[in-house]
């Protein structure tokens, strides 16, 4: 593991939390209103399973 300066650690920490929060928002929105997203995911899964 390379030695990172405090600024780099701050950036990594911020980036990690940004990714986590985006994923949480997407999952929440999908459960709340995004039934179109769910059906799209399901159709993509079915399409992949056919292959």
C-alpha distance matrix in Angstrom:
0.0 3.8 6.6 8.8 12.5 14.7 16.3 13.2 12.5 16.2 16.2 13.6 15.6 18.8 18.0 17.1 20.4 22.3 21.4 22.3 25.5 26.6 26.3 28.3 30.9 31.3 31.8 34.1 36.1 36.4 37.8 40.0 41.7 39.7 41.8 41.9 38.1 38.5 41.3 39.4 36.4 38.9 40.8 37.6 36.7 40.3 40.1 37.0 38.6 41.7 39.6
3.8 0.0 3.8 6.2 9.8 12.7 14.0 11.1 11.2 15.0 14.9 13.0 15.5 18.4 17.7 17.6 20.8 22.4 22.0 23.3 26.2 27.2 27.4 29.5 31.7 32.3 33.2 35.4 37.1 37.6 39.3 41.3 42.7 40.8 43.1 43.0 39.3 40.0 42.8 40.7 38.0 40.7 42.4 39.2 38.6 42.2 41.9 38.8 40.7 43.7 41.6
6.6 3.8 0.0 3.8 6.8 9.7 11.7 9.5 9.6 13.3 13.9 12.8 14.8 17.7 17.8 17.9 20.7 22.5 22.7 23.9 26.4 27.7 28.3 30.1 32.2 33.2 34.2 36.1 37.9 38.7 40.3 42.0 43.6 41.9 44.4 44.5 40.8 41.6 44.6 42.6 40.0 42.8 44.6 41.5 41.1 44.8 44.5 41.6 43.5 46.6 44.6
8.8 6.2 3.8 0.0 3.8 6.6 8.0 5.8 6.3 9.8 10.4 9.8 11.9 14.4 14.8 15.4 18.0 19.5 20.2 21.6 23.8 25.0 26.0 27.7 29.6 30.8 32.0 33.7 35.3 36.4 38.1 39.6 41.1 39.5 42.2 42.2 38.6 39.7 42.7 40.8 38.3 41.3 43.1 40.1 39.9 43.6 43.4 40.7 42.8 45.8 44.0
12.5 9.8 6.8 3.8 0.0 3.8 5.5 5.3 6.3 8.7 10.0 10.7 12.3 14.3 15.4 16.5 18.5 19.9 21.2 22.7 24.4 25.8 27.3 28.7 30.3 31.8 33.2 34.6 36.1 37.6 39.2 40.3 41.8 40.5 43.4 43.5 40.0 41.2 44.4 42.5 40.2 43.3 45.2 42.3 42.3 46.0 45.8 43.3 45.5 48.5 46.8
14.7 12.7 9.7 6.6 3.8 0.0 3.8 5.4 5.0 6.1 8.6 9.8 10.4 12.1 14.0 15.2 16.5 18.1 19.9 21.0 22.3 24.1 25.8 26.8 28.3 30.1 31.5 32.5 34.1 35.9 37.3 38.3 39.9 38.9 41.9 42.2 38.9 40.1 43.3 41.7 39.5 42.6 44.6 42.0 42.0 45.8 45.8 43.4 45.6 48.7 47.3
16.3 14.0 11.7 8.0 5.5 3.8 0.0 3.8 5.4 5.0 6.2 8.7 9.8 10.5 12.2 14.2 15.4 16.3 18.3 20.0 20.9 22.3 24.4 25.6 26.7 28.5 30.3 31.2 32.5 34.4 36.1 36.8 38.1 37.0 40.2 40.3 37.0 38.5 41.7 39.8 37.9 41.2 43.0 40.3 40.6 44.4 44.2 42.1 44.5 47.4 46.0
13.2 11.1 9.5 5.8 5.3 5.4 3.8 0.0 3.8 5.4 5.0 6.1 8.5 9.8 10.4 12.1 14.2 15.1 16.4 18.3 19.8 20.9 22.6 24.2 25.5 26.9 28.6 30.0 31.3 32.8 34.6 35.7 37.0 35.6 38.5 38.5 35.0 36.4 39.5 37.5 35.4 38.7 40.4 37.6 37.8 41.6 41.3 39.0 41.4 44.3 42.7
12.5 11.2 9.6 6.3 6.3 5.0 5.4 3.8 0.0 3.8 5.4 5.0 6.0 8.5 9.7 10.4 12.3 14.0 15.3 16.4 18.2 19.8 21.2 22.4 24.1 25.8 27.0 28.3 30.0 31.5 32.9 34.1 35.8 34.6 37.5 37.8 34.3 35.4 38.6 37.0 34.6 37.7 39.8 37.1 37.0 40.8 40.9 38.5 40.6 43.7 42.4
16.2 15.0 13.3 9.8 8.7 6.1 5.0 5.4 3.8 0.0 3.8 5.5 5.1 6.1 8.5 9.8 10.7 12.1 14.2 15.4 16.3 18.1 20.0 21.0 22.2 24.2 25.7 26.6 28.1 30.0 31.5 32.3 33.8 32.9 36.0 36.4 33.1 34.4 37.7 36.1 34.1 37.3 39.4 36.9 37.0 40.8 41.0 38.9 41.1 44.2 43.1
16.2 14.9 13.9 10.4 10.0 8.6 6.2 5.0 5.4 3.8 0.0 3.8 5.4 5.1 6.0 8.5 9.9 10.3 12.2 14.2 15.2 16.3 18.3 19.8 20.8 22.4 24.2 25.4 26.6 28.3 30.1 31.0 32.2 31.0 34.1 34.1 30.8 32.3 35.4 33.6 31.7 35.0 36.8 34.3 34.6 38.4 38.3 36.3 38.7 41.6 40.4
13.6 13.0 12.8 9.8 10.7 9.8 8.7 6.1 5.0 5.5 3.8 0.0 3.8 5.5 5.1 6.0 8.6 9.8 10.6 12.2 14.2 15.3 16.6 18.3 19.9 21.2 22.6 24.2 25.6 26.9 28.7 30.0 31.4 29.9 32.8 32.9 29.4 30.6 33.7 32.0 29.7 32.9 34.9 32.2 32.2 36.0 36.0 33.8 36.0 39.1 37.8
15.6 15.5 14.8 11.9 12.3 10.4 9.8 8.5 6.0 5.1 5.4 3.8 0.0 3.8 5.5 5.2 6.3 8.6 10.1 10.7 12.2 14.3 15.6 16.5 18.3 20.1 21.2 22.3 24.1 25.7 27.0 28.2 29.9 28.9 31.8 32.4 29.0 29.9 33.3 32.0 29.7 32.7 35.0 32.6 32.5 36.3 36.7 34.6 36.6 39.8 38.9
18.8 18.4 17.7 14.4 14.3 12.1 10.5 9.8 8.5 6.1 5.1 5.5 3.8 0.0 3.8 5.4 5.2 6.1 8.7 9.9 10.4 12.1 14.3 15.2 16.3 18.2 19.9 20.8 22.1 24.0 25.6 26.3 27.8 26.9 30.0 30.4 27.2 28.6 31.9 30.5 28.6 31.8 33.9 31.7 32.0 35.8 36.0 34.3 36.5 39.6 38.7
18.0 17.7 17.8 14.8 15.4 14.0 12.2 10.4 9.7 8.5 6.0 5.1 5.5 3.8 0.0 3.8 5.5 5.0 6.2 8.6 9.9 10.5 12.4 14.2 15.3 16.5 18.4 19.9 20.9 22.4 24.4 25.4 26.6 25.2 28.2 28.3 24.9 26.3 29.5 27.8 25.8 29.2 31.1 28.6 29.0 32.8 32.8 31.0 33.3 36.3 35.3
17.1 17.6 17.9 15.4 16.5 15.2 14.2 12.1 10.4 9.8 8.5 6.0 5.2 5.4 3.8 0.0 3.8 5.5 5.3 6.2 8.6 10.0 10.8 12.4 14.3 15.5 16.7 18.3 20.0 21.2 22.7 24.2 25.8 24.4 27.1 27.6 24.1 25.0 28.3 26.9 24.6 27.6 29.9 27.5 27.4 31.2 31.6 29.6 31.6 34.8 33.9
20.4 20.8 20.7 18.0 18.5 16.5 15.4 14.2 12.3 10.7 9.9 8.6 6.3 5.2 5.5 3.8 0.0 3.8 5.4 5.0 6.0 8.4 9.8 10.3 12.0 14.1 15.2 16.1 17.9 19.6 20.9 21.9 23.7 22.8 25.8 26.6 23.3 24.3 27.8 26.7 24.6 27.6 30.1 28.1 28.1 31.8 32.5 30.8 32.7 35.9 35.5
22.3 22.4 22.5 19.5 19.9 18.1 16.3 15.1 14.0 12.1 10.3 9.8 8.6 6.1 5.0 5.5 3.8 0.0 3.8 5.5 5.2 6.1 8.6 9.9 10.5 12.2 14.2 15.2 16.2 18.1 19.9 20.7 21.9 20.8 24.0 24.4 21.2 22.7 26.0 24.7 22.9 26.2 28.4 26.4 26.8 30.5 30.9 29.5 31.7 34.7 34.2
21.4 22.0 22.7 20.2 21.2 19.9 18.3 16.4 15.3 14.2 12.2 10.6 10.1 8.7 6.2 5.3 5.4 3.8 0.0 3.8 5.5 5.2 6.2 8.6 10.0 10.6 12.3 14.2 15.3 16.4 18.4 19.8 21.0 19.4 22.2 22.4 19.0 20.2 23.5 22.0 19.9 23.2 25.3 23.1 23.4 27.1 27.5 25.9 28.1 31.2 30.6
22.3 23.3 23.9 21.6 22.7 21.0 20.0 18.3 16.4 15.4 14.2 12.2 10.7 9.9 8.6 6.2 5.0 5.5 3.8 0.0 3.8 5.5 5.2 6.2 8.7 10.0 10.6 12.2 14.2 15.3 16.5 18.1 19.9 18.7 21.4 22.3 18.9 19.5 23.1 22.2 19.9 22.8 25.3 23.5 23.3 27.0 27.9 26.3 28.1 31.4 31.1
25.5 26.2 26.4 23.8 24.4 22.3 20.9 19.8 18.2 16.3 15.2 14.2 12.2 10.4 9.9 8.6 6.0 5.2 5.5 3.8 0.0 3.8 5.4 5.0 6.1 8.5 9.8 10.3 12.0 13.9 15.2 16.0 17.8 17.1 20.1 21.1 18.1 19.1 22.7 22.0 20.3 23.2 25.8 24.3 24.5 28.1 29.0 27.9 29.7 32.9 32.9
26.6 27.2 27.7 25.0 25.8 24.1 22.3 20.9 19.8 18.1 16.3 15.3 14.3 12.1 10.5 10.0 8.4 6.1 5.2 5.5 3.8 0.0 3.8 5.4 5.1 6.1 8.6 9.8 10.4 12.1 14.2 15.0 16.1 14.8 17.9 18.4 15.2 16.7 20.1 19.0 17.5 20.8 23.0 21.4 22.0 25.5 26.2 25.2 27.4 30.3 30.3
26.3 27.4 28.3 26.0 27.3 25.8 24.4 22.6 21.2 20.0 18.3 16.6 15.6 14.3 12.4 10.8 9.8 8.6 6.2 5.2 5.4 3.8 0.0 3.8 5.5 5.1 6.1 8.5 9.8 10.4 12.3 14.0 15.4 13.8 16.4 17.1 13.7 14.5 18.0 17.1 15.0 18.0 20.5 19.0 19.1 22.7 23.6 22.5 24.3 27.4 27.5
28.3 29.5 30.1 27.7 28.7 26.8 25.6 24.2 22.4 21.0 19.8 18.3 16.5 15.2 14.2 12.4 10.3 9.9 8.6 6.2 5.0 5.4 3.8 0.0 3.8 5.5 5.1 6.0 8.4 9.7 10.5 12.0 14.1 13.4 16.0 17.5 14.6 14.9 18.7 18.5 16.6 19.2 22.1 21.1 21.0 24.3 25.7 24.8 26.3 29.5 30.0
30.9 31.7 32.2 29.6 30.3 28.3 26.7 25.5 24.1 22.2 20.8 19.9 18.3 16.3 15.3 14.3 12.0 10.5 10.0 8.7 6.1 5.1 5.5 3.8 0.0 3.8 5.5 5.0 5.9 8.3 9.8 10.2 11.7 11.2 14.4 15.7 13.1 14.2 17.8 17.6 16.4 19.2 21.8 21.1 21.6 24.7 25.9 25.5 27.3 30.1 30.8
31.3 32.3 33.2 30.8 31.8 30.1 28.5 26.9 25.8 24.2 22.4 21.2 20.1 18.2 16.5 15.5 14.1 12.2 10.6 10.0 8.5 6.1 5.1 5.5 3.8 0.0 3.8 5.5 5.1 6.0 8.6 9.7 10.5 8.9 11.8 12.6 9.7 10.9 14.4 13.9 12.7 15.7 18.1 17.3 18.0 21.1 22.2 21.9 23.8 26.5 27.1
31.8 33.2 34.2 32.0 33.2 31.5 30.3 28.6 27.0 25.7 24.2 22.6 21.2 19.9 18.4 16.7 15.2 14.2 12.3 10.6 9.8 8.6 6.1 5.1 5.5 3.8 0.0 3.8 5.5 5.0 6.2 8.5 10.3 9.0 11.1 12.8 10.0 9.9 13.7 14.0 12.2 14.5 17.5 17.0 17.0 20.0 21.7 21.3 22.6 25.6 26.5
34.1 35.4 36.1 33.7 34.6 32.5 31.2 30.0 28.3 26.6 25.4 24.2 22.3 20.8 19.9 18.3 16.1 15.2 14.2 12.2 10.3 9.8 8.5 6.0 5.0 5.5 3.8 0.0 3.8 5.4 5.1 6.0 8.6 8.8 11.3 13.6 11.6 11.6 15.3 16.1 15.0 17.0 19.9 20.0 20.1 22.8 24.7 24.6 25.8 28.7 29.9
36.1 37.1 37.9 35.3 36.1 34.1 32.5 31.3 30.0 28.1 26.6 25.6 24.1 22.1 20.9 20.0 17.9 16.2 15.3 14.2 12.0 10.4 9.8 8.4 5.9 5.1 5.5 3.8 0.0 3.8 5.4 4.9 5.8 5.8 9.0 10.8 9.3 10.3 13.6 14.2 13.9 16.1 18.6 18.8 19.6 22.1 23.6 24.0 25.5 28.0 29.3
36.4 37.6 38.7 36.4 37.6 35.9 34.4 32.8 31.5 30.0 28.3 26.9 25.7 24.0 22.4 21.2 19.6 18.1 16.4 15.3 13.9 12.1 10.4 9.7 8.3 6.0 5.0 5.4 3.8 0.0 3.8 5.5 5.9 4.1 6.3 8.3 6.4 6.6 10.1 11.0 10.4 12.4 15.0 15.5 16.0 18.5 20.2 20.7 22.0 24.4 25.9
37.8 39.3 40.3 38.1 39.2 37.3 36.1 34.6 32.9 31.5 30.1 28.7 27.0 25.6 24.4 22.7 20.9 19.9 18.4 16.5 15.2 14.2 12.3 10.5 9.8 8.6 6.2 5.1 5.4 3.8 0.0 3.8 6.2 6.4 7.3 10.5 9.4 8.3 11.6 13.4 12.7 13.7 16.8 17.7 17.7 19.8 22.1 22.5 23.3 25.9 27.7
40.0 41.3 42.0 39.6 40.3 38.3 36.8 35.7 34.1 32.3 31.0 30.0 28.2 26.3 25.4 24.2 21.9 20.7 19.8 18.1 16.0 15.0 14.0 12.0 10.2 9.7 8.5 6.0 4.9 5.5 3.8 0.0 3.8 6.2 7.9 11.0 10.8 10.6 13.5 15.3 15.3 16.5 19.2 20.3 20.7 22.7 24.7 25.5 26.5 28.8 30.6
41.7 42.7 43.6 41.1 41.8 39.9 38.1 37.0 35.8 33.8 32.2 31.4 29.9 27.8 26.6 25.8 23.7 21.9 21.0 19.9 17.8 16.1 15.4 14.1 11.7 10.5 10.3 8.6 5.8 5.9 6.2 3.8 0.0 3.8 5.7 8.2 8.9 9.6 11.8 13.4 14.3 15.6 17.6 19.0 20.0 21.7 23.4 24.7 25.9 27.9 29.7
39.7 40.8 41.9 39.5 40.5 38.9 37.0 35.6 34.6 32.9 31.0 29.9 28.9 26.9 25.2 24.4 22.8 20.8 19.4 18.7 17.1 14.8 13.8 13.4 11.2 8.9 9.0 8.8 5.8 4.1 6.4 6.2 3.8 0.0 3.8 5.2 5.1 6.5 8.8 9.8 10.8 12.5 14.4 15.4 16.7 18.6 20.0 21.2 22.7 24.6 26.3
41.8 43.1 44.4 42.2 43.4 41.9 40.2 38.5 37.5 36.0 34.1 32.8 31.8 30.0 28.2 27.1 25.8 24.0 22.2 21.4 20.1 17.9 16.4 16.0 14.4 11.8 11.1 11.3 9.0 6.3 7.3 7.9 5.7 3.8 0.0 3.8 5.3 4.9 6.1 8.4 9.7 10.3 12.2 14.0 15.1 16.3 18.1 19.7 20.7 22.4 24.5
41.9 43.0 44.5 42.2 43.5 42.2 40.3 38.5 37.8 36.4 34.1 32.9 32.4 30.4 28.3 27.6 26.6 24.4 22.4 22.3 21.1 18.4 17.1 17.5 15.7 12.6 12.8 13.6 10.8 8.3 10.5 11.0 8.2 5.2 3.8 0.0 3.8 5.4 5.1 6.0 8.5 9.7 10.4 12.1 14.1 15.1 16.2 18.2 19.7 21.0 22.9
38.1 39.3 40.8 38.6 40.0 38.9 37.0 35.0 34.3 33.1 30.8 29.4 29.0 27.2 24.9 24.1 23.3 21.2 19.0 18.9 18.1 15.2 13.7 14.6 13.1 9.7 10.0 11.6 9.3 6.4 9.4 10.8 8.9 5.1 5.3 3.8 0.0 3.8 5.5 5.0 6.1 8.5 9.9 10.5 12.2 14.2 15.1 16.3 18.2 20.0 21.4
38.5 40.0 41.6 39.7 41.2 40.1 38.5 36.4 35.4 34.4 32.3 30.6 29.9 28.6 26.3 25.0 24.3 22.7 20.2 19.5 19.1 16.7 14.5 14.9 14.2 10.9 9.9 11.6 10.3 6.6 8.3 10.6 9.6 6.5 4.9 5.4 3.8 0.0 3.8 5.4 5.1 6.1 8.6 9.8 10.5 12.2 14.1 15.2 16.3 18.4 20.2
41.3 42.8 44.6 42.7 44.4 43.3 41.7 39.5 38.6 37.7 35.4 33.7 33.3 31.9 29.5 28.3 27.8 26.0 23.5 23.1 22.7 20.1 18.0 18.7 17.8 14.4 13.7 15.3 13.6 10.1 11.6 13.5 11.8 8.8 6.1 5.1 5.5 3.8 0.0 3.8 5.4 4.9 6.1 8.5 9.7 10.3 12.1 14.0 15.0 16.4 18.6
39.4 40.7 42.6 40.8 42.5 41.7 39.8 37.5 37.0 36.1 33.6 32.0 32.0 30.5 27.8 26.9 26.7 24.7 22.0 22.2 22.0 19.0 17.1 18.5 17.6 13.9 14.0 16.1 14.2 11.0 13.4 15.3 13.4 9.8 8.4 6.0 5.0 5.4 3.8 0.0 3.8 5.4 5.1 6.1 8.6 9.8 10.4 12.2 14.1 15.4 17.0
36.4 38.0 40.0 38.3 40.2 39.5 37.9 35.4 34.6 34.1 31.7 29.7 29.7 28.6 25.8 24.6 24.6 22.9 19.9 19.9 20.3 17.5 15.0 16.6 16.4 12.7 12.2 15.0 13.9 10.4 12.7 15.3 14.3 10.8 9.7 8.5 6.1 5.1 5.4 3.8 0.0 3.8 5.5 5.1 6.1 8.6 9.8 10.4 12.1 14.3 15.6
38.9 40.7 42.8 41.3 43.3 42.6 41.2 38.7 37.7 37.3 35.0 32.9 32.7 31.8 29.2 27.6 27.6 26.2 23.2 22.8 23.2 20.8 18.0 19.2 19.2 15.7 14.5 17.0 16.1 12.4 13.7 16.5 15.6 12.5 10.3 9.7 8.5 6.1 4.9 5.4 3.8 0.0 3.8 5.4 5.0 6.2 8.5 9.8 10.4 12.4 14.5
40.8 42.4 44.6 43.1 45.2 44.6 43.0 40.4 39.8 39.4 36.8 34.9 35.0 33.9 31.1 29.9 30.1 28.4 25.3 25.3 25.8 23.0 20.5 22.1 21.8 18.1 17.5 19.9 18.6 15.0 16.8 19.2 17.6 14.4 12.2 10.4 9.9 8.6 6.1 5.1 5.5 3.8 0.0 3.8 5.4 5.0 6.1 8.6 9.7 10.6 12.7
37.6 39.2 41.5 40.1 42.3 42.0 40.3 37.6 37.1 36.9 34.3 32.2 32.6 31.7 28.6 27.5 28.1 26.4 23.1 23.5 24.3 21.4 19.0 21.1 21.1 17.3 17.0 20.0 18.8 15.5 17.7 20.3 19.0 15.4 14.0 12.1 10.5 9.8 8.5 6.1 5.1 5.4 3.8 0.0 3.8 5.4 5.0 6.1 8.5 9.9 11.0
36.7 38.6 41.1 39.9 42.3 42.0 40.6 37.8 37.0 37.0 34.6 32.2 32.5 32.0 29.0 27.4 28.1 26.8 23.4 23.3 24.5 22.0 19.1 21.0 21.6 18.0 17.0 20.1 19.6 16.0 17.7 20.7 20.0 16.7 15.1 14.1 12.2 10.5 9.7 8.6 6.1 5.0 5.4 3.8 0.0 3.8 5.4 5.0 6.0 8.6 10.0
40.3 42.2 44.8 43.6 46.0 45.8 44.4 41.6 40.8 40.8 38.4 36.0 36.3 35.8 32.8 31.2 31.8 30.5 27.1 27.0 28.1 25.5 22.7 24.3 24.7 21.1 20.0 22.8 22.1 18.5 19.8 22.7 21.7 18.6 16.3 15.1 14.2 12.2 10.3 9.8 8.6 6.2 5.0 5.4 3.8 0.0 3.8 5.4 5.0 6.2 8.8
40.1 41.9 44.5 43.4 45.8 45.8 44.2 41.3 40.9 41.0 38.3 36.0 36.7 36.0 32.8 31.6 32.5 30.9 27.5 27.9 29.0 26.2 23.6 25.7 25.9 22.2 21.7 24.7 23.6 20.2 22.1 24.7 23.4 20.0 18.1 16.2 15.1 14.1 12.1 10.4 9.8 8.5 6.1 5.0 5.4 3.8 0.0 3.8 5.5 5.3 6.8
37.0 38.8 41.6 40.7 43.3 43.4 42.1 39.0 38.5 38.9 36.3 33.8 34.6 34.3 31.0 29.6 30.8 29.5 25.9 26.3 27.9 25.2 22.5 24.8 25.5 21.9 21.3 24.6 24.0 20.7 22.5 25.5 24.7 21.2 19.7 18.2 16.3 15.2 14.0 12.2 10.4 9.8 8.6 6.1 5.0 5.4 3.8 0.0 3.8 5.4 5.3
38.6 40.7 43.5 42.8 45.5 45.6 44.5 41.4 40.6 41.1 38.7 36.0 36.6 36.5 33.3 31.6 32.7 31.7 28.1 28.1 29.7 27.4 24.3 26.3 27.3 23.8 22.6 25.8 25.5 22.0 23.3 26.5 25.9 22.7 20.7 19.7 18.2 16.3 15.0 14.1 12.1 10.4 9.7 8.5 6.0 5.0 5.5 3.8 0.0 3.8 5.3
41.7 43.7 46.6 45.8 48.5 48.7 47.4 44.3 43.7 44.2 41.6 39.1 39.8 39.6 36.3 34.8 35.9 34.7 31.2 31.4 32.9 30.3 27.4 29.5 30.1 26.5 25.6 28.7 28.0 24.4 25.9 28.8 27.9 24.6 22.4 21.0 20.0 18.4 16.4 15.4 14.3 12.4 10.6 9.9 8.6 6.2 5.3 5.4 3.8 0.0 3.8
39.6 41.6 44.6 44.0 46.8 47.3 46.0 42.7 42.4 43.1 40.4 37.8 38.9 38.7 35.3 33.9 35.5 34.2 30.6 31.1 32.9 30.3 27.5 30.0 30.8 27.1 26.5 29.9 29.3 25.9 27.7 30.6 29.7 26.3 24.5 22.9 21.4 20.2 18.6 17.0 15.6 14.5 12.7 11.0 10.0 8.8 6.8 5.3 5.3 3.8 0.0
